[in-house]
Amino acid sequence: MKILNHFIPVFTEQLESTVAYYESLANRSMDRTWDIPEAGLSLATVYPYVIVSGSPDAMEPAKSLRAVVYVDSMNELKEELKKQNTLIIRDQYGPIGPSIFVQHPDGSFIEYVEPVQATV
């Protein structure tokens, strides 16, 4: 399994102004935007940031997220995590591809994604 990319989460109630700020800071345009209606969240990426927006209540469960890591093989990652007795909190298929939320032994909460798109 290889790590392909990573994103740093940023939490805000003001998606548009926060995206504009990070576009200016990173000197690049927003990569993409999508909604997760069941969670009440809207997201956008301005590499290397993933901007998460919603009400304070909607964002509360996500605020412990430390990073989003793209990998080339979810199956290999799951096998390694199982060997290490690492806790998978949630296993799902999201808008980018299969993803898992993992709590590492040090307490870090990280989302791993295997993107289905060719470009990462």
C-alpha positions as CSV (number, residue, x, y, z in Angstrom):
1,M,0.0,0.0,0.0
2,K,1.3,3.5,-0.9
3,I,0.2,6.8,0.4
4,L,-0.7,8.9,-2.6
5,N,-1.6,12.2,-1.1
6,H,-2.9,13.9,2.1
7,F,-5.1,16.8,3.1
8,I,-5.2,19.0,6.2
9,P,-8.8,19.5,7.6
10,V,-10.0,23.0,8.2
11,F,-13.4,23.6,9.9
12,T,-15.6,26.6,9.3
13,E,-19.2,27.8,9.3
14,Q,-18.4,30.1,6.3
15,L,-17.5,27.9,3.3
16,E,-17.2,30.6,0.6
17,S,-15.0,33.0,2.5
18,T,-12.8,30.3,3.9
19,V,-12.3,28.8,0.4
20,A,-11.4,32.2,-0.9
21,Y,-8.9,32.7,1.9
22,Y,-7.2,29.3,1.2
23,E,-7.2,29.9,-2.6
24,S,-5.3,33.1,-1.9
25,L,-3.0,31.5,0.6
26,A,-2.2,28.5,-1.6
27,N,-2.2,30.6,-4.8
28,R,-4.5,28.1,-6.5
29,S,-8.2,27.6,-7.3
30,M,-10.5,25.2,-5.4
31,D,-10.1,21.7,-6.7
32,R,-13.6,20.5,-6.0
33,T,-16.7,20.8,-3.8
34,W,-19.3,18.3,-2.6
35,D,-22.0,17.8,0.0
36,I,-22.6,15.1,2.5
37,P,-26.3,15.8,3.2
38,E,-26.8,13.0,5.8
39,A,-24.1,14.6,7.9
40,G,-25.2,18.2,7.2
41,L,-21.7,19.1,5.8
42,S,-20.3,20.8,2.7
43,L,-16.7,20.3,1.7
44,A,-14.2,21.8,-0.7
45,T,-10.6,21.1,-1.4
46,V,-7.9,23.7,-2.1
47,Y,-4.8,21.5,-2.0
48,P,-3.5,20.7,0.7
49,Y,-6.6,21.7,2.6
50,V,-10.0,20.1,2.9
51,I,-12.4,22.6,4.1
52,V,-15.4,21.3,6.1
53,S,-18.4,23.5,6.6
54,G,-21.7,23.1,8.5
55,S,-23.4,24.1,11.7
56,P,-21.4,23.7,14.9
57,D,-23.4,20.6,15.8
58,A,-22.8,19.0,12.4
59,M,-19.1,19.7,12.5
60,E,-18.6,18.5,16.1
61,P,-18.1,14.8,15.3
62,A,-15.6,15.6,12.6
63,K,-13.4,18.1,14.6
64,S,-11.2,15.3,16.0
65,L,-10.1,14.5,12.4
66,R,-6.3,15.2,12.1
67,A,-5.7,14.3,8.4
68,V,-7.2,12.8,5.3
69,V,-4.8,10.4,3.6
70,Y,-5.3,9.0,0.1
71,V,-4.0,5.4,-0.4
72,D,-3.7,3.1,-3.5
73,S,-5.2,0.0,-1.8
74,M,-7.8,0.1,0.9
75,N,-7.6,-3.7,1.2
76,E,-3.9,-3.7,1.9
77,L,-4.4,-0.9,4.4
78,K,-7.2,-2.8,6.2
79,E,-5.0,-5.9,6.4
80,E,-2.2,-3.9,8.0
81,L,-4.5,-2.2,10.4
82,K,-5.9,-5.6,11.4
83,K,-2.4,-6.9,12.1
84,Q,-1.7,-3.9,14.3
85,N,-5.1,-4.2,16.1
86,T,-6.0,-0.7,15.1
87,L,-9.6,0.4,15.5
88,I,-11.6,1.2,12.4
89,I,-14.4,3.5,13.6
90,R,-16.3,3.7,10.3
91,D,-16.1,1.9,6.9
92,Q,-18.0,3.6,4.1
93,Y,-18.1,4.5,0.5
94,G,-17.9,8.3,0.1
95,P,-18.1,10.7,-2.8
96,I,-14.4,10.1,-3.7
97,G,-14.3,6.3,-3.1
98,P,-14.1,3.8,-0.3
99,S,-13.0,5.4,3.0
100,I,-12.3,4.4,6.6
101,F,-12.0,6.4,9.7
102,V,-9.3,5.1,12.0
103,Q,-8.4,5.8,15.6
104,H,-4.7,5.0,16.0
105,P,-3.2,3.8,19.3
106,D,-1.9,7.4,20.0
107,G,-5.5,8.7,19.7
108,S,-5.1,10.3,16.3
109,F,-8.2,10.1,14.2
110,I,-7.5,9.9,10.5
111,E,-9.6,9.2,7.4
112,Y,-8.1,7.0,4.7
113,V,-9.5,7.2,1.2
114,E,-8.9,5.1,-1.9
115,P,-9.9,7.6,-4.7
116,V,-11.7,6.1,-7.7
117,Q,-10.5,8.9,-9.9
118,A,-7.2,8.6,-11.8
119,T,-6.1,12.0,-10.6
120,V,-5.4,12.6,-7.0
